[in-house]
Amino acid sequence: MTKKLIVGNWKMNGSLDDAKRLIADILNTIYGMPETLEKCDFLVCPPFIHIPAVRHAITTVDTVVFGGQDCSASTNGAYTGDVSAEMLKDSKCSYVIAGHSERRKNHGESDETVAQKVRNIHAAGMIAIVCVGETEAQRDQGQQESVVAQQLSKSLPDCTTLENTVIAYEPVWAIGTGKTPTMDAIQAMHAFIRKALAGQVQGGEQMRVLYGGSVDPANAGEILACKDVDGCLIGGASLKAESYIAIAQAA
Ligand code: PGA
């Protein structure tokens, strides 16, 4: 059985002290849980500016890894405010999220932009977590599969391999809303994604596919029990060590 990947996406939350406290709480709690560590891999994605503090806290253990929430589609130069994949690699990140729906919506990122970011993440030697998912209107019209299929085909560059990429299925309407699809709908979409990946990437049917969108300790057990769910991408509930770890324990 492959380990479940439990990703905490801290988004734009918390002071430097909050970040230090959160990572310390996570590490302290996880230490006492050999069984959970056997079943789960842990990844936290702090705001860029808190990455050095998280890195510092983690240096002596390799049970938790950390990554970026985004990176630039460019490699270097006059891009005020941007952070490159290479810089994240230099800061010892091992993963970077690309194409989160908040980036696609708030920053107008197209599938082509996402693909360029993924290329940069791979070129820097890191693993890309590529987010896909339909809006509520698209689901109401029964378009969820065609929307996700299109995102997968356009957001994954040719350099995508089983080893360097993870997919996160995040229905836009489930993010931060407390709403989740039914377990049948989650499983059906994950199976659909796996099939699409098989046609696109060598060995793609074995790629890790995470679920994200209002995952909490109460629903994590049944979500993680879905056959094709290999972990989850957690926003709100990852901001407290207690709920973040409880989600992993539910695996
Ligand atoms: P949420 O966010 O868990 O707060 O719904 C998930 C995400 O955006 O990755």
Residues whose N, C-alpha, C, O or C-beta is under 5 A from the ligand:
A	BS01	PGA	N9 A174 I175 G176 T177 G212 G213 S214 V215 L233 I234 G235 G236 A237
